[in-house]
Amino acid sequence: MDKSYQKKLIIFASGAGSNAQKIIDYFKGNTKVKVVLIVCNNSKAGVIDIAAKENIPVLMIEKKLLSETGYVQEIKKFEPSLIVLAGFLWKIPEILISAFHHKIINIHPALLPAYGGKGMYGNAVHEAVITSKEKESGITIHYVDEKYDHGKTIFQATCVIKENDTAESLAKKIHALEHEYYPKTIDKLLNEKTY
């Protein structure tokens, strides 16, 4: 394990990996922070290609083993300062939350506590927000606990919803907020925490 970095990040992702790429790019050239592992549950995910391009190892996981072991031993080897969920769609089991207490964060594409919970991800969130005729939406970065989208809020940013917005156009606004604020918030958290 590379000991030269003081702060190590592990990213959990299930999809294309646009947030993972932004986080990797943000910390490139940083002598203290490094993304040391990508954890993925989808062999066709774009994030695997990103990991290969960036020379970051990938841990492929299975649902049954995740719930039984949390892959705690494998993850501990990488000594993460922070575990970052970036479009990871499975619920994090209690065994993993206990092992890395207050070290797992997630980003949600709405202003929690509204529009959170099981099944609330991707366009389902944006459609619910628009159907409810909300005037604004945004992102919530929060700690992960035993319930979906429930842990303590770390940061929120908002965007205005216009009358002609669709789930797709709102998703673009939300992605822009995610890409702008997720890496910065991770950086701030790593600076606040002393390990």
C-alpha positions in Angstrom: 0.0 0.0 0.0 1.3 3.5 -0.9 2.1 5.1 2.4 3.1 8.4 0.9 -0.4 9.8 0.9 -1.9 10.9 4.2 -5.5 10.8 3.0 -6.9 7.9 0.9 -10.2 7.9 -0.8 -12.3 4.9 -1.9 -15.1 5.5 -4.4 -18.1 3.2 -4.7 -19.9 3.6 -8.0 -22.4 1.6 -10.1 -22.6 3.5 -13.4 -20.9 5.8 -15.9 -18.7 7.3 -13.2 -19.0 11.1 -14.1 -18.8 12.0 -10.4 -15.9 9.6 -9.8 -14.0 11.2 -12.7 -14.5 14.7 -11.3 -13.3 13.6 -7.9 -10.2 11.8 -9.4 -9.5 14.9 -11.5 -9.9 17.3 -8.6 -7.3 15.5 -6.5 -4.8 14.9 -9.4 -1.5 16.3 -8.5 -2.5 16.6 -4.8 0.4 15.2 -2.8 -1.7 14.4 0.3 -4.9 12.9 -1.2 -5.3 10.0 -3.5 -8.1 7.8 -4.8 -6.8 4.4 -4.0 -9.7 2.1 -5.0 -12.9 2.0 -7.0 -15.5 -0.4 -5.6 -18.1 -1.5 -8.2 -21.1 -3.8 -8.4 -21.7 -3.7 -12.2 -19.3 -5.3 -14.6 -20.5 -3.1 -17.5 -20.2 0.2 -15.6 -18.3 3.0 -17.3 -16.5 3.7 -14.0 -14.4 0.5 -14.6 -13.0 2.1 -17.8 -12.2 5.3 -15.8 -10.4 3.2 -13.2 -8.3 1.4 -15.9 -7.4 4.8 -17.6 -6.4 6.3 -14.2 -4.5 3.2 -13.0 -6.8 2.8 -10.0 -7.5 -0.8 -8.8 -11.1 -2.0 -8.9 -12.8 -4.3 -6.4 -15.9 -6.0 -7.9 -18.4 -6.9 -5.3 -21.5 -9.2 -5.0 -24.7 -8.4 -3.2 -24.7 -11.5 -1.0 -21.1 -11.0 0.1 -21.6 -7.3 0.7 -24.4 -8.0 3.1 -22.5 -10.8 4.8 -19.0 -9.4 5.1 -19.3 -5.8 3.9 -15.9 -6.5 2.2 -14.5 -4.9 5.4 -11.2 -6.8 5.4 -10.5 -6.0 1.7 -11.4 -2.3 2.2 -9.4 -2.0 5.4 -6.2 -2.9 3.5 -6.5 0.4 1.6 -6.8 2.4 4.9 -9.5 4.8 3.6 -9.8 8.2 5.3 -13.2 8.5 3.5 -15.5 6.2 1.5 -17.4 8.2 -1.1 -20.5 6.9 -2.7 -20.8 8.3 -6.3 -23.9 6.9 -7.9 -23.7 3.6 -6.0 -27.1 2.0 -6.0 -27.0 -0.7 -3.3 -27.7 -0.1 0.3 -24.6 -0.1 2.5 -24.8 -2.8 5.1 -24.5 -2.1 8.8 -21.3 -4.2 9.1 -19.5 -1.7 6.7 -21.1 1.4 8.4 -19.9 0.1 11.8 -16.4 -0.6 10.5 -16.0 2.9 9.0 -18.2 4.9 11.3 -18.6 8.5 10.2 -16.3 7.8 7.2 -18.9 7.0 4.5 -20.6 9.8 2.6 -23.1 9.9 -0.2 -24.5 12.5 -2.6 -28.3 12.6 -3.3 -29.8 14.4 -6.3 -32.5 16.3 -4.2 -32.8 18.3 -1.1 -33.1 15.8 1.7 -35.1 14.9 3.7 -37.5 15.3 0.8 -37.4 12.9 -2.1 -35.2 10.4 -0.5 -35.5 6.7 0.4 -35.7 3.4 -1.4 -36.1 3.7 -5.2 -35.3 7.4 -5.1 -32.4 7.7 -7.5 -31.8 8.9 -11.0 -34.7 10.3 -13.0 -37.2 8.9 -10.5 -36.1 11.7 -8.1 -36.3 14.4 -10.7 -39.7 13.2 -11.9 -41.1 13.3 -8.4 -39.7 16.8 -7.8 -41.3 18.1 -11.0 -44.6 16.4 -10.5 -44.8 18.0 -7.1 -44.3 21.4 -8.8 -41.3 22.3 -6.6 -39.7 25.7 -7.2 -36.2 24.4 -6.5 -34.2 21.2 -6.2 -30.5 20.5 -5.5 -28.0 18.2 -4.0 -27.5 16.8 -0.5 -24.1 15.5 0.6 -24.6 13.4 3.8 -23.1 10.8 6.0 -24.4 7.3 5.4 -26.2 5.5 8.1 -28.4 2.3 8.3 -31.3 3.9 6.4 -31.5 5.1 2.8 -30.7 8.9 2.5 -31.0 9.4 6.2 -27.6 10.3 7.7 -26.6 13.7 8.9 -26.4 16.4 6.2 -23.0 17.8 5.4 -23.8 20.2 2.6 -26.6 21.3 0.3 -26.7 23.4 -2.9 -29.8 24.4 -4.8 -31.0 25.2 -8.3 -34.1 26.9 -9.6 -36.7 24.8 -11.4 -38.3 26.6 -14.3 -41.8 25.8 -15.5 -40.5 24.2 -18.7 -38.0 22.0 -17.0 -38.2 18.3 -17.5 -36.6 15.4 -15.5 -33.8 15.4 -18.1 -33.2 19.2 -18.0 -33.3 19.1 -14.2 -30.9 16.2 -14.1 -28.4 18.3 -16.1 -28.6 21.1 -13.5 -28.2 18.6 -10.7 -25.2 17.0 -12.4 -23.5 20.4 -12.7 -24.0 21.0 -8.9 -22.7 17.5 -8.1 -19.6 18.0 -10.2 -18.9 21.4 -8.8 -19.5 20.7 -5.1 -18.8 17.0 -4.4 -15.0 17.2 -4.8 -14.8 20.5 -2.9 -16.9 19.1 0.0 -14.7 15.9 0.1 -11.6 18.1 0.2 -13.1 20.2 3.1 -14.1 17.1 5.1 -10.6 15.6 4.7 -9.1 18.9 5.9 -11.4 18.9 9.0 -10.8 15.3 9.9 -7.6 14.3 11.7 -6.7 10.7 11.4 
